[in-house]
Amino acid sequence: MFQVVQQLIKQKKLKLEQIVFLDFSEFVDKKIDFNKIAENFYELYPNLTPFFMFDEIQEITNFTP
């Protein structure tokens, strides 16, 4: 996963600042406020589009691929 992101950065298709990495093992049994995450991102980087990376998403209750 990280190699893909590194390649996209190297190819100048993505900026490091765009990456929003969420490790879902940190959020087990907790509510995730994606609106707040996006809001905070746009406060920091109003001219960029976030690139979300999800790790351990299978940890989320009722997750189905």
PDBQT receptor file of N, H, CA, C and O in Angstrom, charges set to zero:
ATOM      1  N   MET A   1       0.823  -1.188   0.000  1.00  0.00    +0.000 N 
ATOM      2  CA  MET A   1       0.000   0.000   0.000  1.00  0.00    +0.000 C 
ATOM      3  C   MET A   1       0.872   1.258   0.000  1.00  0.00    +0.000 C 
ATOM      4  O   MET A   1       0.633   2.187  -0.772  1.00  0.00    +0.000 OA
ATOM      5  N   PHE A   2       1.882   1.279   0.870  1.00  0.00    +0.000 N 
ATOM      6  H   PHE A   2       2.076   0.525   1.497  1.00  0.00    +0.000 HD
ATOM      7  CA  PHE A   2       2.737   2.452   0.950  1.00  0.00    +0.000 C 
ATOM      8  C   PHE A   2       3.605   2.616  -0.296  1.00  0.00    +0.000 C 
ATOM      9  O   PHE A   2       3.946   3.733  -0.683  1.00  0.00    +0.000 OA
ATOM     10  N   GLN A   3       3.957   1.492  -0.919  1.00  0.00    +0.000 N 
ATOM     11  H   GLN A   3       3.680   0.584  -0.604  1.00  0.00    +0.000 HD
ATOM     12  CA  GLN A   3       4.754   1.584  -2.140  1.00  0.00    +0.000 C 
ATOM     13  C   GLN A   3       3.957   2.265  -3.253  1.00  0.00    +0.000 C 
ATOM     14  O   GLN A   3       4.513   3.031  -4.040  1.00  0.00    +0.000 OA
ATOM     15  N   VAL A   4       2.669   1.988  -3.315  1.00  0.00    +0.000 N 
ATOM     16  H   VAL A   4       2.217   1.366  -2.676  1.00  0.00    +0.000 HD
ATOM     17  CA  VAL A   4       1.812   2.611  -4.330  1.00  0.00    +0.000 C 
ATOM     18  C   VAL A   4       1.767   4.122  -4.110  1.00  0.00    +0.000 C 
ATOM     19  O   VAL A   4       1.879   4.899  -5.058  1.00  0.00    +0.000 OA
ATOM     20  N   VAL A   5       1.605   4.523  -2.869  1.00  0.00    +0.000 N 
ATOM     21  H   VAL A   5       1.515   3.892  -2.099  1.00  0.00    +0.000 HD
ATOM     22  CA  VAL A   5       1.556   5.952  -2.549  1.00  0.00    +0.000 C 
ATOM     23  C   VAL A   5       2.898   6.613  -2.867  1.00  0.00    +0.000 C 
ATOM     24  O   VAL A   5       2.938   7.705  -3.434  1.00  0.00    +0.000 OA
ATOM     25  N   GLN A   6       3.982   5.954  -2.505  1.00  0.00    +0.000 N 
ATOM     26  H   GLN A   6       3.950   5.067  -2.044  1.00  0.00    +0.000 HD
ATOM     27  CA  GLN A   6       5.306   6.500  -2.823  1.00  0.00    +0.000 C 
ATOM     28  C   GLN A   6       5.471   6.699  -4.328  1.00  0.00    +0.000 C 
ATOM     29  O   GLN A   6       6.011   7.711  -4.775  1.00  0.00    +0.000 OA
ATOM     30  N   GLN A   7       5.005   5.736  -5.091  1.00  0.00    +0.000 N 
ATOM     31  H   GLN A   7       4.566   4.914  -4.728  1.00  0.00    +0.000 HD
ATOM     32  CA  GLN A   7       5.098   5.832  -6.545  1.00  0.00    +0.000 C 
ATOM     33  C   GLN A   7       4.256   6.992  -7.072  1.00  0.00    +0.000 C 
ATOM     34  O   GLN A   7       4.695   7.726  -7.957  1.00  0.00    +0.000 OA
ATOM     35  N   LEU A   8       3.056   7.158  -6.535  1.00  0.00    +0.000 N 
ATOM     36  H   LEU A   8       2.699   6.561  -5.816  1.00  0.00    +0.000 HD
ATOM     37  CA  LEU A   8       2.196   8.269  -6.961  1.00  0.00    +0.000 C 
ATOM     38  C   LEU A   8       2.819   9.623  -6.625  1.00  0.00    +0.000 C 
ATOM     39  O   LEU A   8       2.699  10.575  -7.396  1.00  0.00    +0.000 OA
ATOM     40  N   ILE A   9       3.473   9.703  -5.491  1.00  0.00    +0.000 N 
ATOM     41  H   ILE A   9       3.570   8.930  -4.865  1.00  0.00    +0.000 HD
ATOM     42  CA  ILE A   9       4.164  10.940  -5.120  1.00  0.00    +0.000 C 
ATOM     43  C   ILE A   9       5.344  11.176  -6.052  1.00  0.00    +0.000 C 
ATOM     44  O   ILE A   9       5.558  12.291  -6.526  1.00  0.00    +0.000 OA
ATOM     45  N   LYS A  10       6.096  10.133  -6.306  1.00  0.00    +0.000 N 
ATOM     46  H   LYS A  10       5.922   9.227  -5.920  1.00  0.00    +0.000 HD
ATOM     47  CA  LYS A  10       7.260  10.229  -7.203  1.00  0.00    +0.000 C 
ATOM     48  C   LYS A  10       6.841  10.676  -8.604  1.00  0.00    +0.000 C 
ATOM     49  O   LYS A  10       7.547  11.445  -9.257  1.00  0.00    +0.000 OA
ATOM     50  N   GLN A  11       5.694  10.191  -9.053  1.00  0.00    +0.000 N 
ATOM     51  H   GLN A  11       5.121   9.567  -8.523  1.00  0.00    +0.000 HD
ATOM     52  CA  GLN A  11       5.173  10.547 -10.377  1.00  0.00    +0.000 C 
ATOM     53  C   GLN A  11       4.450  11.898 -10.371  1.00  0.00    +0.000 C 
ATOM     54  O   GLN A  11       3.926  12.335 -11.396  1.00  0.00    +0.000 OA
ATOM     55  N   LYS A  12       4.428  12.549  -9.209  1.00  0.00    +0.000 N 
ATOM     56  H   LYS A  12       4.853  12.194  -8.377  1.00  0.00    +0.000 HD
ATOM     57  CA  LYS A  12       3.781  13.853  -9.035  1.00  0.00    +0.000 C 
ATOM     58  C   LYS A  12       2.278  13.817  -9.321  1.00  0.00    +0.000 C 
ATOM     59  O   LYS A  12       1.694  14.805  -9.767  1.00  0.00    +0.000 OA
ATOM     60  N   LYS A  13       1.672  12.674  -9.061  1.00  0.00    +0.000 N 
ATOM     61  H   LYS A  13       2.146  11.872  -8.700  1.00  0.00    +0.000 HD
ATOM     62  CA  LYS A  13       0.223  12.528  -9.188  1.00  0.00    +0.000 C 
ATOM     63  C   LYS A  13      -0.465  12.771  -7.847  1.00  0.00    +0.000 C 
ATOM     64  O   LYS A  13      -1.687  12.894  -7.770  1.00  0.00    +0.000 OA
ATOM     65  N   LEU A  14       0.347  12.838  -6.795  1.00  0.00    +0.000 N 
ATOM     66  H   LEU A  14       1.340  12.738  -6.857  1.00  0.00    +0.000 HD
ATOM     67  CA  LEU A  14      -0.168  12.977  -5.440  1.00  0.00    +0.000 C 
ATOM     68  C   LEU A  14       0.871  13.729  -4.616  1.00  0.00    +0.000 C 
ATOM     69  O   LEU A  14       2.075  13.548  -4.797  1.00  0.00    +0.000 OA
ATOM     70  N   LYS A  15       0.381  14.583  -3.700  1.00  0.00    +0.000 N 
ATOM     71  H   LYS A  15      -0.597  14.729  -3.553  1.00  0.00    +0.000 HD
ATOM     72  CA  LYS A  15       1.280  15.269  -2.775  1.00  0.00    +0.000 C 
ATOM     73  C   LYS A  15       1.180  14.596  -1.418  1.00  0.00    +0.000 C 
ATOM     74  O   LYS A  15       0.123  14.097  -1.034  1.00  0.00    +0.000 OA
ATOM     75  N   LEU A  16       2.272  14.589  -0.710  1.00  0.00    +0.000 N 
ATOM     76  H   LEU A  16       3.131  14.995  -1.022  1.00  0.00    +0.000 HD
ATOM     77  CA  LEU A  16       2.303  13.981   0.616  1.00  0.00    +0.000 C 
ATOM     78  C   LEU A  16       1.206  14.559   1.516  1.00  0.00    +0.000 C 
ATOM     79  O   LEU A  16       0.599  13.838   2.307  1.00  0.00    +0.000 OA
ATOM     80  N   GLU A  17       0.960  15.856   1.387  1.00  0.00    +0.000 N 
ATOM     81  H   GLU A  17       1.454  16.442   0.745  1.00  0.00    +0.000 HD
ATOM     82  CA  GLU A  17      -0.037  16.529   2.213  1.00  0.00    +0.000 C 
ATOM     83  C   GLU A  17      -1.457  16.024   1.969  1.00  0.00    +0.000 C 
ATOM     84  O   GLU A  17      -2.330  16.223   2.814  1.00  0.00    +0.000 OA
ATOM     85  N   GLN A  18      -1.699  15.388   0.854  1.00  0.00    +0.000 N 
ATOM     86  H   GLN A  18      -0.990  15.226   0.167  1.00  0.00    +0.000 HD
ATOM     87  CA  GLN A  18      -3.038  14.894   0.526  1.00  0.00    +0.000 C 
ATOM     88  C   GLN A  18      -3.403  13.611   1.261  1.00  0.00    +0.000 C 
ATOM     89  O   GLN A  18      -4.581  13.262   1.346  1.00  0.00    +0.000 OA
ATOM     90  N   ILE A  19      -2.428  12.921   1.783  1.00  0.00    +0.000 N 
ATOM     91  H   ILE A  19      -1.472  13.205   1.714  1.00  0.00    +0.000 HD
ATOM     92  CA  ILE A  19      -2.669  11.600   2.354  1.00  0.00    +0.000 C 
ATOM     93  C   ILE A  19      -3.296  11.715   3.736  1.00  0.00    +0.000 C 
ATOM     94  O   ILE A  19      -2.763  12.368   4.634  1.00  0.00    +0.000 OA
ATOM     95  N   VAL A  20      -4.435  11.065   3.876  1.00  0.00    +0.000 N 
ATOM     96  H   VAL A  20      -4.867  10.535   3.147  1.00  0.00    +0.000 HD
ATOM     97  CA  VAL A  20      -5.123  10.962   5.163  1.00  0.00    +0.000 C 
ATOM     98  C   VAL A  20      -5.154   9.475   5.492  1.00  0.00    +0.000 C 
ATOM     99  O   VAL A  20      -5.940   8.717   4.924  1.00  0.00    +0.000 OA
ATOM    100  N   PHE A  21      -4.290   9.070   6.415  1.00  0.00    +0.000 N 
ATOM    101  H   PHE A  21      -3.651   9.686   6.876  1.00  0.00    +0.000 HD
ATOM    102  CA  PHE A  21      -4.147   7.661   6.765  1.00  0.00    +0.000 C 
ATOM    103  C   PHE A  21      -4.979   7.362   8.001  1.00  0.00    +0.000 C 
ATOM    104  O   PHE A  21      -4.809   7.997   9.042  1.00  0.00    +0.000 OA
ATOM    105  N   LEU A  22      -5.876   6.397   7.884  1.00  0.00    +0.000 N 
ATOM    106  H   LEU A  22      -6.014   5.881   7.038  1.00  0.00    +0.000 HD
ATOM    107  CA  LEU A  22      -6.712   5.992   9.011  1.00  0.00    +0.000 C 
ATOM    108  C   LEU A  22      -6.473   4.519   9.307  1.00  0.00    +0.000 C 
ATOM    109  O   LEU A  22      -6.729   3.653   8.470  1.00  0.00    +0.000 OA
ATOM    110  N   ASP A  23      -5.985   4.250  10.499  1.00  0.00    +0.000 N 
ATOM    111  H   ASP A  23      -5.778   4.953  11.179  1.00  0.00    +0.000 HD
ATOM    112  CA  ASP A  23      -5.774   2.882  10.952  1.00  0.00    +0.000 C 
ATOM    113  C   ASP A  23      -6.978   2.492  11.800  1.00  0.00    +0.000 C 
ATOM    114  O   ASP A  23      -7.101   2.918  12.948  1.00  0.00    +0.000 OA
ATOM    115  N   PHE A  24      -7.850   1.693  11.240  1.00  0.00    +0.000 N 
ATOM    116  H   PHE A  24      -7.750   1.347  10.307  1.00  0.00    +0.000 HD
ATOM    117  CA  PHE A  24      -9.105   1.362  11.905  1.00  0.00    +0.000 C 
ATOM    118  C   PHE A  24      -8.933   0.498  13.146  1.00  0.00    +0.000 C 
ATOM    119  O   PHE A  24      -9.873   0.357  13.928  1.00  0.00    +0.000 OA
ATOM    120  N   SER A  25      -7.761  -0.079  13.343  1.00  0.00    +0.000 N 
ATOM    121  H   SER A  25      -6.998   0.036  12.708  1.00  0.00    +0.000 HD
ATOM    122  CA  SER A  25      -7.547  -0.821  14.584  1.00  0.00    +0.000 C 
ATOM    123  C   SER A  25      -7.537   0.137  15.773  1.00  0.00    +0.000 C 
ATOM    124  O   SER A  25      -7.729  -0.288  16.912  1.00  0.00    +0.000 OA
ATOM    125  N   GLU A  26      -7.317   1.415  15.519  1.00  0.00    +0.000 N 
ATOM    126  H   GLU A  26      -7.162   1.761  14.594  1.00  0.00    +0.000 HD
ATOM    127  CA  GLU A  26      -7.356   2.435  16.568  1.00  0.00    +0.000 C 
ATOM    128  C   GLU A  26      -8.781   2.868  16.903  1.00  0.00    +0.000 C 
ATOM    129  O   GLU A  26      -9.011   3.521  17.921  1.00  0.00    +0.000 OA
ATOM    130  N   PHE A  27      -9.730   2.507  16.051  1.00  0.00    +0.000 N 
ATOM    131  H   PHE A  27      -9.543   1.977  15.224  1.00  0.00    +0.000 HD
ATOM    132  CA  PHE A  27     -11.108   2.963  16.209  1.00  0.00    +0.000 C 
ATOM    133  C   PHE A  27     -12.091   1.845  16.548  1.00  0.00    +0.000 C 
ATOM    134  O   PHE A  27     -13.300   2.025  16.404  1.00  0.00    +0.000 OA
ATOM    135  N   VAL A  28     -11.594   0.709  16.990  1.00  0.00    +0.000 N 
ATOM    136  H   VAL A  28     -10.612   0.563  17.107  1.00  0.00    +0.000 HD
ATOM    137  CA  VAL A  28     -12.481  -0.413  17.307  1.00  0.00    +0.000 C 
ATOM    138  C   VAL A  28     -13.471   0.045  18.383  1.00  0.00    +0.000 C 
ATOM    139  O   VAL A  28     -13.082   0.585  19.419  1.00  0.00    +0.000 OA
ATOM    140  N   ASP A  29     -14.739  -0.180  18.115  1.00  0.00    +0.000 N 
ATOM    141  H   ASP A  29     -15.055  -0.619  17.273  1.00  0.00    +0.000 HD
ATOM    142  CA  ASP A  29     -15.828   0.187  19.029  1.00  0.00    +0.000 C 
ATOM    143  C   ASP A  29     -15.927   1.692  19.285  1.00  0.00    +0.000 C 
ATOM    144  O   ASP A  29     -16.454   2.109  20.316  1.00  0.00    +0.000 OA
ATOM    145  N   LYS A  30     -15.434   2.497  18.369  1.00  0.00    +0.000 N 
ATOM    146  H   LYS A  30     -15.006   2.158  17.531  1.00  0.00    +0.000 HD
ATOM    147  CA  LYS A  30     -15.555   3.948  18.474  1.00  0.00    +0.000 C 
ATOM    148  C   LYS A  30     -16.206   4.483  17.210  1.00  0.00    +0.000 C 
ATOM    149  O   LYS A  30     -16.066   3.905  16.132  1.00  0.00    +0.000 OA
ATOM    150  N   LYS A  31     -16.907   5.575  17.353  1.00  0.00    +0.000 N 
ATOM    151  H   LYS A  31     -17.021   6.044  18.229  1.00  0.00    +0.000 HD
ATOM    152  CA  LYS A  31     -17.535   6.213  16.197  1.00  0.00    +0.000 C 
ATOM    153  C   LYS A  31     -16.500   7.072  15.477  1.00  0.00    +0.000 C 
ATOM    154  O   LYS A  31     -15.724   7.790  16.107  1.00  0.00    +0.000 OA
ATOM    155  N   ILE A  32     -16.502   6.988  14.170  1.00  0.00    +0.000 N 
ATOM    156  H   ILE A  32     -17.132   6.404  13.658  1.00  0.00    +0.000 HD
ATOM    157  CA  ILE A  32     -15.574   7.779  13.367  1.00  0.00    +0.000 C 
ATOM    158  C   ILE A  32     -16.379   8.878  12.689  1.00  0.00    +0.000 C 
ATOM    159  O   ILE A  32     -17.352   8.603  11.987  1.00  0.00    +0.000 OA
ATOM    160  N   ASP A  33     -15.973  10.103  12.901  1.00  0.00    +0.000 N 
ATOM    161  H   ASP A  33     -15.182  10.326  13.471  1.00  0.00    +0.000 HD
ATOM    162  CA  ASP A  33     -16.662  11.250  12.306  1.00  0.00    +0.000 C 
ATOM    163  C   ASP A  33     -15.904  11.680  11.046  1.00  0.00    +0.000 C 
ATOM    164  O   ASP A  33     -15.007  12.521  11.103  1.00  0.00    +0.000 OA
ATOM    165  N   PHE A  34     -16.282  11.087   9.909  1.00  0.00    +0.000 N 
ATOM    166  H   PHE A  34     -17.011  10.404   9.862  1.00  0.00    +0.000 HD
ATOM    167  CA  PHE A  34     -15.595  11.385   8.648  1.00  0.00    +0.000 C 
ATOM    168  C   PHE A  34     -15.793  12.832   8.234  1.00  0.00    +0.000 C 
ATOM    169  O   PHE A  34     -14.912  13.430   7.617  1.00  0.00    +0.000 OA
ATOM    170  N   ASN A  35     -16.933  13.393   8.566  1.00  0.00    +0.000 N 
ATOM    171  H   ASN A  35     -17.649  12.907   9.067  1.00  0.00    +0.000 HD
ATOM    172  CA  ASN A  35     -17.160  14.804   8.244  1.00  0.00    +0.000 C 
ATOM    173  C   ASN A  35     -16.158  15.688   8.963  1.00  0.00    +0.000 C 
ATOM    174  O   ASN A  35     -15.633  16.635   8.376  1.00  0.00    +0.000 OA
ATOM    175  N   LYS A  36     -15.887  15.394  10.222  1.00  0.00    +0.000 N 
ATOM    176  H   LYS A  36     -16.314  14.625  10.699  1.00  0.00    +0.000 HD
ATOM    177  CA  LYS A  36     -14.917  16.175  10.997  1.00  0.00    +0.000 C 
ATOM    178  C   LYS A  36     -13.505  15.983  10.439  1.00  0.00    +0.000 C 
ATOM    179  O   LYS A  36     -12.728  16.936  10.374  1.00  0.00    +0.000 OA
ATOM    180  N   ILE A  37     -13.179  14.773  10.044  1.00  0.00    +0.000 N 
ATOM    181  H   ILE A  37     -13.810  13.999  10.097  1.00  0.00    +0.000 HD
ATOM    182  CA  ILE A  37     -11.856  14.503   9.452  1.00  0.00    +0.000 C 
ATOM    183  C   ILE A  37     -11.690  15.323   8.174  1.00  0.00    +0.000 C 
ATOM    184  O   ILE A  37     -10.657  15.962   7.973  1.00  0.00    +0.000 OA
ATOM    185  N   ALA A  38     -12.699  15.305   7.320  1.00  0.00    +0.000 N 
ATOM    186  H   ALA A  38     -13.538  14.787   7.483  1.00  0.00    +0.000 HD
ATOM    187  CA  ALA A  38     -12.640  16.070   6.070  1.00  0.00    +0.000 C 
ATOM    188  C   ALA A  38     -12.589  17.573   6.356  1.00  0.00    +0.000 C 
ATOM    189  O   ALA A  38     -11.836  18.308   5.718  1.00  0.00    +0.000 OA
ATOM    190  N   GLU A  39     -13.382  18.011   7.302  1.00  0.00    +0.000 N 
ATOM    191  H   GLU A  39     -13.994  17.413   7.821  1.00  0.00    +0.000 HD
ATOM    192  CA  GLU A  39     -13.405  19.422   7.687  1.00  0.00    +0.000 C 
ATOM    193  C   GLU A  39     -12.019  19.879   8.149  1.00  0.00    +0.000 C 
ATOM    194  O   GLU A  39     -11.545  20.940   7.743  1.00  0.00    +0.000 OA
ATOM    195  N   ASN A  40     -11.377  19.085   8.989  1.00  0.00    +0.000 N 
ATOM    196  H   ASN A  40     -11.762  18.223   9.319  1.00  0.00    +0.000 HD
ATOM    197  CA  ASN A  40     -10.035  19.418   9.475  1.00  0.00    +0.000 C 
ATOM    198  C   ASN A  40      -9.016  19.430   8.345  1.00  0.00    +0.000 C 
ATOM    199  O   ASN A  40      -8.132  20.285   8.302  1.00  0.00    +0.000 OA
ATOM    200  N   PHE A  41      -9.147  18.477   7.432  1.00  0.00    +0.000 N 
ATOM    201  H   PHE A  41      -9.865  17.782   7.466  1.00  0.00    +0.000 HD
ATOM    202  CA  PHE A  41      -8.234  18.440   6.290  1.00  0.00    +0.000 C 
ATOM    203  C   PHE A  41      -8.340  19.726   5.479  1.00  0.00    +0.000 C 
ATOM    204  O   PHE A  41      -7.326  20.348   5.160  1.00  0.00    +0.000 OA
ATOM    205  N   TYR A  42      -9.567  20.125   5.144  1.00  0.00    +0.000 N 
ATOM    206  H   TYR A  42     -10.390  19.620   5.402  1.00  0.00    +0.000 HD
ATOM    207  CA  TYR A  42      -9.768  21.311   4.307  1.00  0.00    +0.000 C 
ATOM    208  C   TYR A  42      -9.376  22.606   5.021  1.00  0.00    +0.000 C 
ATOM    209  O   TYR A  42      -9.056  23.596   4.363  1.00  0.00    +0.000 OA
ATOM    210  N   GLU A  43      -9.396  22.614   6.345  1.00  0.00    +0.000 N 
ATOM    211  H   GLU A  43      -9.656  21.810   6.880  1.00  0.00    +0.000 HD
ATOM    212  CA  GLU A  43      -8.893  23.776   7.077  1.00  0.00    +0.000 C 
ATOM    213  C   GLU A  43      -7.389  23.911   6.868  1.00  0.00    +0.000 C 
ATOM    214  O   GLU A  43      -6.871  25.017   6.714  1.00  0.00    +0.000 OA
ATOM    215  N   LEU A  44      -6.696  22.779   6.865  1.00  0.00    +0.000 N 
ATOM    216  H   LEU A  44      -7.117  21.881   6.990  1.00  0.00    +0.000 HD
ATOM    217  CA  LEU A  44      -5.241  22.795   6.674  1.00  0.00    +0.000 C 
ATOM    218  C   LEU A  44      -4.847  22.993   5.219  1.00  0.00    +0.000 C 
ATOM    219  O   LEU A  44      -3.904  23.723   4.915  1.00  0.00    +0.000 OA
ATOM    220  N   TYR A  45      -5.578  22.338   4.321  1.00  0.00    +0.000 N 
ATOM    221  H   TYR A  45      -6.345  21.746   4.568  1.00  0.00    +0.000 HD
ATOM    222  CA  TYR A  45      -5.226  22.327   2.898  1.00  0.00    +0.000 C 
ATOM    223  C   TYR A  45      -6.449  22.629   2.039  1.00  0.00    +0.000 C 
ATOM    224  O   TYR A  45      -6.986  21.724   1.400  1.00  0.00    +0.000 OA
ATOM    225  N   PRO A  46      -6.894  23.869   2.009  1.00  0.00    +0.000 N 
ATOM    226  CA  PRO A  46      -8.135  24.202   1.297  1.00  0.00    +0.000 C 
ATOM    227  C   PRO A  46      -8.083  23.970  -0.217  1.00  0.00    +0.000 C 
ATOM    228  O   PRO A  46      -9.126  23.849  -0.859  1.00  0.00    +0.000 OA
ATOM    229  N   ASN A  47      -6.892  23.908  -0.784  1.00  0.00    +0.000 N 
ATOM    230  H   ASN A  47      -6.044  24.006  -0.262  1.00  0.00    +0.000 HD
ATOM    231  CA  ASN A  47      -6.778  23.753  -2.235  1.00  0.00    +0.000 C 
ATOM    232  C   ASN A  47      -6.397  22.346  -2.679  1.00  0.00    +0.000 C 
ATOM    233  O   ASN A  47      -6.095  22.126  -3.852  1.00  0.00    +0.000 OA
ATOM    234  N   LEU A  48      -6.407  21.394  -1.752  1.00  0.00    +0.000 N 
ATOM    235  H   LEU A  48      -6.652  21.572  -0.799  1.00  0.00    +0.000 HD
ATOM    236  CA  LEU A  48      -6.044  20.020  -2.089  1.00  0.00    +0.000 C 
ATOM    237  C   LEU A  48      -7.233  19.090  -1.908  1.00  0.00    +0.000 C 
ATOM    238  O   LEU A  48      -8.163  19.385  -1.156  1.00  0.00    +0.000 OA
ATOM    239  N   THR A  49      -7.190  17.974  -2.600  1.00  0.00    +0.000 N 
ATOM    240  H   THR A  49      -6.435  17.734  -3.211  1.00  0.00    +0.000 HD
ATOM    241  CA  THR A  49      -8.188  16.919  -2.452  1.00  0.00    +0.000 C 
ATOM    242  C   THR A  49      -7.576  15.810  -1.606  1.00  0.00    +0.000 C 
ATOM    243  O   THR A  49      -6.476  15.342  -1.900  1.00  0.00    +0.000 OA
ATOM    244  N   PRO A  50      -8.281  15.384  -0.553  1.00  0.00    +0.000 N 
ATOM    245  CA  PRO A  50      -7.700  14.333   0.286  1.00  0.00    +0.000 C 
ATOM    246  C   PRO A  50      -7.639  12.987  -0.428  1.00  0.00    +0.000 C 
ATOM    247  O   PRO A  50      -8.492  12.663  -1.255  1.00  0.00    +0.000 OA
ATOM    248  N   PHE A  51      -6.623  12.222  -0.093  1.00  0.00    +0.000 N 
ATOM    249  H   PHE A  51      -5.930  12.486   0.579  1.00  0.00    +0.000 HD
ATOM    250  CA  PHE A  51      -6.441  10.862  -0.589  1.00  0.00    +0.000 C 
ATOM    251  C   PHE A  51      -6.472   9.964   0.638  1.00  0.00    +0.000 C 
ATOM    252  O   PHE A  51      -5.491   9.875   1.377  1.00  0.00    +0.000 OA
ATOM    253  N   PHE A  52      -7.611   9.294   0.853  1.00  0.00    +0.000 N 
ATOM    254  H   PHE A  52      -8.408   9.366   0.253  1.00  0.00    +0.000 HD
ATOM    255  CA  PHE A  52      -7.792   8.490   2.053  1.00  0.00    +0.000 C 
ATOM    256  C   PHE A  52      -7.175   7.110   1.893  1.00  0.00    +0.000 C 
ATOM    257  O   PHE A  52      -7.368   6.434   0.882  1.00  0.00    +0.000 OA
ATOM    258  N   MET A  53      -6.427   6.711   2.918  1.00  0.00    +0.000 N 
ATOM    259  H   MET A  53      -6.271   7.260   3.739  1.00  0.00    +0.000 HD
ATOM    260  CA  MET A  53      -5.854   5.369   2.983  1.00  0.00    +0.000 C 
ATOM    261  C   MET A  53      -6.419   4.702   4.225  1.00  0.00    +0.000 C 
ATOM    262  O   MET A  53      -6.303   5.226   5.333  1.00  0.00    +0.000 OA
ATOM    263  N   PHE A  54      -7.026   3.553   4.031  1.00  0.00    +0.000 N 
ATOM    264  H   PHE A  54      -7.120   3.128   3.131  1.00  0.00    +0.000 HD
ATOM    265  CA  PHE A  54      -7.631   2.825   5.139  1.00  0.00    +0.000 C 
ATOM    266  C   PHE A  54      -6.840   1.555   5.417  1.00  0.00    +0.000 C 
ATOM    267  O   PHE A  54      -6.628   0.730   4.528  1.00  0.00    +0.000 OA
ATOM    268  N   ASP A  55      -6.408   1.414   6.663  1.00  0.00    +0.000 N 
ATOM    269  H   ASP A  55      -6.580   2.084   7.385  1.00  0.00    +0.000 HD
ATOM    270  CA  ASP A  55      -5.681   0.229   7.088  1.00  0.00    +0.000 C 
ATOM    271  C   ASP A  55      -6.512  -0.489   8.142  1.00  0.00    +0.000 C 
ATOM    272  O   ASP A  55      -7.137   0.148   8.989  1.00  0.00    +0.000 OA
ATOM    273  N   GLU A  56      -6.515  -1.794   8.088  1.00  0.00    +0.000 N 
ATOM    274  H   GLU A  56      -6.007  -2.312   7.400  1.00  0.00    +0.000 HD
ATOM    275  CA  GLU A  56      -7.244  -2.628   9.055  1.00  0.00    +0.000 C 
ATOM    276  C   GLU A  56      -8.749  -2.324   9.071  1.00  0.00    +0.000 C 
ATOM    277  O   GLU A  56      -9.388  -2.374  10.122  1.00  0.00    +0.000 OA
ATOM    278  N   ILE A  57      -9.296  -2.016   7.916  1.00  0.00    +0.000 N 
ATOM    279  H   ILE A  57      -8.778  -1.975   7.062  1.00  0.00    +0.000 HD
ATOM    280  CA  ILE A  57     -10.723  -1.672   7.838  1.00  0.00    +0.000 C 
ATOM    281  C   ILE A  57     -11.613  -2.856   8.217  1.00  0.00    +0.000 C 
ATOM    282  O   ILE A  57     -12.768  -2.670   8.600  1.00  0.00    +0.000 OA
ATOM    283  N   GLN A  58     -11.080  -4.062   8.110  1.00  0.00    +0.000 N 
ATOM    284  H   GLN A  58     -10.142  -4.213   7.798  1.00  0.00    +0.000 HD
ATOM    285  CA  GLN A  58     -11.852  -5.252   8.496  1.00  0.00    +0.000 C 
ATOM    286  C   GLN A  58     -12.158  -5.262   9.989  1.00  0.00    +0.000 C 
ATOM    287  O   GLN A  58     -12.987  -6.052  10.441  1.00  0.00    +0.000 OA
ATOM    288  N   GLU A  59     -11.508  -4.406  10.756  1.00  0.00    +0.000 N 
ATOM    289  H   GLU A  59     -10.834  -3.764  10.389  1.00  0.00    +0.000 HD
ATOM    290  CA  GLU A  59     -11.743  -4.317  12.197  1.00  0.00    +0.000 C 
ATOM    291  C   GLU A  59     -13.085  -3.640  12.524  1.00  0.00    +0.000 C 
ATOM    292  O   GLU A  59     -13.578  -3.744  13.647  1.00  0.00    +0.000 OA
ATOM    293  N   ILE A  60     -13.657  -2.962  11.556  1.00  0.00    +0.000 N 
ATOM    294  H   ILE A  60     -13.257  -2.878  10.644  1.00  0.00    +0.000 HD
ATOM    295  CA  ILE A  60     -14.908  -2.257  11.786  1.00  0.00    +0.000 C 
ATOM    296  C   ILE A  60     -16.068  -3.249  11.858  1.00  0.00    +0.000 C 
ATOM    297  O   ILE A  60     -16.197  -4.138  11.016  1.00  0.00    +0.000 OA
ATOM    298  N   THR A  61     -16.894  -3.082  12.864  1.00  0.00    +0.000 N 
ATOM    299  H   THR A  61     -16.789  -2.360  13.548  1.00  0.00    +0.000 HD
ATOM    300  CA  THR A  61     -18.063  -3.957  13.044  1.00  0.00    +0.000 C 
ATOM    301  C   THR A  61     -18.959  -3.873  11.818  1.00  0.00    +0.000 C 
ATOM    302  O   THR A  61     -19.234  -2.785  11.313  1.00  0.00    +0.000 OA
ATOM    303  N   ASN A  62     -19.406  -5.013  11.350  1.00  0.00    +0.000 N 
ATOM    304  H   ASN A  62     -19.183  -5.897  11.761  1.00  0.00    +0.000 HD
ATOM    305  CA  ASN A  62     -20.299  -5.136  10.189  1.00  0.00    +0.000 C 
ATOM    306  C   ASN A  62     -19.650  -4.750   8.870  1.00  0.00    +0.000 C 
ATOM    307  O   ASN A  62     -20.355  -4.478   7.898  1.00  0.00    +0.000 OA
ATOM    308  N   PHE A  63     -18.331  -4.718   8.813  1.00  0.00    +0.000 N 
ATOM    309  H   PHE A  63     -17.759  -4.939   9.603  1.00  0.00    +0.000 HD
ATOM    310  CA  PHE A  63     -17.653  -4.420   7.557  1.00  0.00    +0.000 C 
ATOM    311  C   PHE A  63     -17.805  -5.614   6.615  1.00  0.00    +0.000 C 
ATOM    312  O   PHE A  63     -17.559  -6.758   6.996  1.00  0.00    +0.000 OA
ATOM    313  N   THR A  64     -18.209  -5.329   5.394  1.00  0.00    +0.000 N 
ATOM    314  H   THR A  64     -18.408  -4.399   5.084  1.00  0.00    +0.000 HD
ATOM    315  CA  THR A  64     -18.255  -6.360   4.359  1.00  0.00    +0.000 C 
ATOM    316  C   THR A  64     -17.612  -5.796   3.096  1.00  0.00    +0.000 C 
ATOM    317  O   THR A  64     -17.977  -4.709   2.647  1.00  0.00    +0.000 OA
ATOM    318  N   PRO A  65     -16.683  -6.508   2.535  1.00  0.00    +0.000 N 
ATOM    319  CA  PRO A  65     -16.004  -6.011   1.317  1.00  0.00    +0.000 C 
ATOM    320  C   PRO A  65     -16.918  -6.023   0.114  1.00  0.00    +0.000 C 
ATOM    321  O   PRO A  65     -16.503  -5.639  -0.980  1.00  0.00    +0.000 OA
TER     322      PRO A  65
